[in-house]
Structure formats: C-alpha cells, structure tokens
Amino acid sequence: MVTSVVTHASSESPQQDGQELWQAVQSVLKGRMSQPSFETWISPLSLEKIGEKMVTLQAESEFNRELILKRYKKDLKEAFAEA
C-alpha cells in the first residue's frame, strides 16, 4: 500500500526540477538525522507531486505516513524551505 504524506512548503526556486529538489531535501535531512532514522523513514519516501506551496510524498504504508507526519513534518517543511 502506498499512501501520501502532504507537507506545506515553498521553494525559493520554483523552476528547479522536482526530483533535484527532493534530492536536496534528502541531503539536508540526512545531515540532521541519525542514519537509521533517515534510512527507515525518509529514504523510502518518493516525490509524488510538487505544487507552489504544497509537496506530496508517497510513504510505504499508512503507519509510516502517520509516524512521518507526527515526527518529521516540521523537519520536512524546514528542509524544503532550505533546499
């Protein structure tokens, strides 16, 4: 089951390719998180779509989605703003 994780964020360079942006966000988060946490929760996410102020990521399960939103939503938002 694949489910979406939606976070509100904005990028300073909206023309930047979505996958490049997602890789930059992952790089920011990798530097802030423990390796096991990053590999368990962030690495498996995939970019579904990116809008002007909203990003939709896909998680592997509803459980993962809920945990990511609870624990990492703020970190994701900050990383998207920095990337």
Contacts in CASP RR format, 6 or more apart in sequence:
PFRMAT RR
TARGET T0000
AUTHOR 0000-0000-0000
METHOD contacts of the structure
MODEL  1
MVTSVVTHASSESPQQDGQELWQAVQSVLKGRMSQPSFETWISPLSLEKI
GEKMVTLQAESEFNRELILKRYKKDLKEAFAEA
1 60 0 8 1.000
1 61 0 8 1.000
1 62 0 8 1.000
2 58 0 8 1.000
2 59 0 8 1.000
2 60 0 8 1.000
3 58 0 8 1.000
3 59 0 8 1.000
3 60 0 8 1.000
3 61 0 8 1.000
3 62 0 8 1.000
3 64 0 8 1.000
3 65 0 8 1.000
4 48 0 8 1.000
4 56 0 8 1.000
4 57 0 8 1.000
4 58 0 8 1.000
4 59 0 8 1.000
4 65 0 8 1.000
5 45 0 8 1.000
5 56 0 8 1.000
5 57 0 8 1.000
5 58 0 8 1.000
5 59 0 8 1.000
5 65 0 8 1.000
5 68 0 8 1.000
5 69 0 8 1.000
5 76 0 8 1.000
6 54 0 8 1.000
6 55 0 8 1.000
6 56 0 8 1.000
6 57 0 8 1.000
7 54 0 8 1.000
7 55 0 8 1.000
7 57 0 8 1.000
7 69 0 8 1.000
7 73 0 8 1.000
7 76 0 8 1.000
7 77 0 8 1.000
7 80 0 8 1.000
8 53 0 8 1.000
8 54 0 8 1.000
8 55 0 8 1.000
8 77 0 8 1.000
9 53 0 8 1.000
9 54 0 8 1.000
9 55 0 8 1.000
9 76 0 8 1.000
9 77 0 8 1.000
9 80 0 8 1.000
9 81 0 8 1.000
10 52 0 8 1.000
10 53 0 8 1.000
10 80 0 8 1.000
10 81 0 8 1.000
11 21 0 8 1.000
11 50 0 8 1.000
11 80 0 8 1.000
11 81 0 8 1.000
11 83 0 8 1.000
12 81 0 8 1.000
14 52 0 8 1.000
18 47 0 8 1.000
18 50 0 8 1.000
19 47 0 8 1.000
21 47 0 8 1.000
21 50 0 8 1.000
21 80 0 8 1.000
21 83 0 8 1.000
22 47 0 8 1.000
22 50 0 8 1.000
24 83 0 8 1.000
25 76 0 8 1.000
25 79 0 8 1.000
25 80 0 8 1.000
25 83 0 8 1.000
26 42 0 8 1.000
26 43 0 8 1.000
27 83 0 8 1.000
28 79 0 8 1.000
28 82 0 8 1.000
28 83 0 8 1.000
29 38 0 8 1.000
29 42 0 8 1.000
29 72 0 8 1.000
29 75 0 8 1.000
29 76 0 8 1.000
29 79 0 8 1.000
30 38 0 8 1.000
30 42 0 8 1.000
31 38 0 8 1.000
32 75 0 8 1.000
32 79 0 8 1.000
33 42 0 8 1.000
33 75 0 8 1.000
41 64 0 8 1.000
41 67 0 8 1.000
41 68 0 8 1.000
41 71 0 8 1.000
41 72 0 8 1.000
42 68 0 8 1.000
42 72 0 8 1.000
44 59 0 8 1.000
44 60 0 8 1.000
44 64 0 8 1.000
45 57 0 8 1.000
45 58 0 8 1.000
45 59 0 8 1.000
45 68 0 8 1.000
46 57 0 8 1.000
46 58 0 8 1.000
47 55 0 8 1.000
47 56 0 8 1.000
47 57 0 8 1.000
47 58 0 8 1.000
48 56 0 8 1.000
48 57 0 8 1.000
48 58 0 8 1.000
49 55 0 8 1.000
49 56 0 8 1.000
50 56 0 8 1.000
55 76 0 8 1.000
55 80 0 8 1.000
57 76 0 8 1.000
59 65 0 8 1.000
59 68 0 8 1.000
68 76 0 8 1.000
END
